[in-house]
Amino acid sequence: MAITSDEKENKIIGILEGTAKVGEVLAGFTQLALSPQDLTSPVALQMAISRIYDAMTKTVETGSKKKYVAEVRVTDSMGNPVIIALDLGEKMPMFTNKEVKARVMIELYEEMQNR
């Protein structure tokens, strides 16, 4: 991880390197997610499956477009894995591989308040 500091503008920039997998999803399914709480009991899992089923039936009824996303994986400064998604739109990016390198820039700054 590279960190730079700009004291004139009072900001810090961190750059994380990682990988990304590019793939397609149906636009109606982008809100589907399972959390650790969904796996805590059989009832919680059944409720999660019901949410997934409802989203699937709504998508079939209304129709859905495909969109491309990148699942970006980086490791933070504390050694923890971080996974984020990046919406790439309705056209496949011009990559030759589905696995590519990723660079995430994080900028920390304070907004100047009128005093």
C-alpha positions in Angstrom: 0.0 0.0 0.0 1.3 3.4 -0.9 0.4 6.5 1.1 1.0 10.1 0.2 0.3 13.2 2.1 -0.4 16.7 0.9 -0.1 19.2 3.8 -1.1 22.2 1.6 -4.5 20.7 0.8 -4.7 18.7 4.1 -5.3 15.3 2.6 -3.9 11.8 2.6 -4.2 9.4 -0.3 -3.8 5.6 0.1 -3.5 3.3 -2.9 -4.4 -0.4 -2.5 -3.4 -3.0 -5.1 -5.5 -6.2 -5.7 -7.4 -8.2 -8.3 -10.8 -8.1 -9.9 -13.1 -10.6 -11.5 -15.3 -9.3 -14.3 -18.6 -10.9 -14.9 -22.2 -10.3 -15.7 -25.3 -10.2 -13.5 -28.9 -9.5 -14.0 -29.7 -6.0 -13.0 -32.6 -7.1 -10.8 -30.3 -9.3 -8.7 -27.8 -6.6 -7.8 -29.5 -6.0 -4.4 -29.4 -9.7 -3.4 -27.0 -10.4 -0.6 -26.5 -13.0 2.1 -25.2 -11.8 5.4 -23.7 -13.9 8.2 -27.0 -13.3 10.1 -28.8 -15.1 7.3 -26.9 -18.3 8.2 -27.5 -18.2 12.0 -30.5 -20.5 12.1 -32.7 -22.5 9.8 -35.5 -19.9 10.0 -33.1 -17.0 9.1 -31.9 -19.0 6.1 -35.5 -19.7 5.0 -36.2 -15.9 5.2 -33.2 -15.2 3.1 -34.2 -17.8 0.5 -37.7 -16.2 0.4 -36.1 -12.8 -0.3 -34.0 -14.3 -3.1 -37.1 -16.1 -4.5 -39.1 -12.8 -4.5 -36.4 -11.0 -6.3 -36.1 -13.7 -8.9 -39.8 -13.8 -9.6 -40.0 -10.0 -9.9 -37.1 -10.1 -12.3 -38.7 -12.8 -14.4 -42.0 -10.9 -14.5 -40.6 -7.5 -15.3 -37.6 -8.6 -17.4 -34.1 -7.6 -16.7 -31.1 -6.4 -18.5 -27.6 -7.9 -18.0 -24.9 -5.6 -16.6 -21.3 -6.2 -16.0 -19.6 -5.8 -12.7 -16.2 -6.3 -11.2 -15.7 -8.0 -7.9 -12.6 -6.2 -6.6 -10.5 -7.8 -3.8 -7.8 -5.9 -1.9 -6.2 -6.2 1.4 -6.4 -3.2 3.8 -3.6 -1.8 5.9 -4.5 -4.1 8.8 -4.3 -7.2 6.6 -8.0 -7.7 6.3 -9.6 -8.7 3.0 -11.9 -6.1 1.5 -14.3 -7.0 -1.3 -16.2 -4.3 -3.2 -18.3 -4.3 -6.4 -17.8 -1.9 -9.3 -20.7 -1.4 -11.8 -19.2 -1.5 -15.3 -22.4 -0.8 -17.3 -24.2 -2.8 -20.0 -21.2 -3.4 -22.3 -18.4 -5.9 -21.6 -15.2 -4.0 -21.0 -12.4 -4.5 -23.6 -10.4 -6.9 -21.4 -9.0 -10.1 -22.8 -9.2 -11.9 -19.4 -12.0 -12.0 -16.9 -9.4 -11.6 -14.1 -7.6 -8.3 -14.1 -5.4 -6.2 -11.7 -7.2 -3.6 -9.6 -6.0 -0.4 -7.9 -8.2 1.3 -5.3 -7.5 4.9 -4.3 -8.8 6.3 -1.0 -8.5 10.0 -0.4 -9.0 11.3 3.2 -9.7 15.0 3.6 -11.6 17.5 5.7 -14.2 19.7 4.1 -13.5 23.3 4.8 -16.4 24.9 6.7 -17.4 28.5 6.4 -16.5 30.3 9.6 
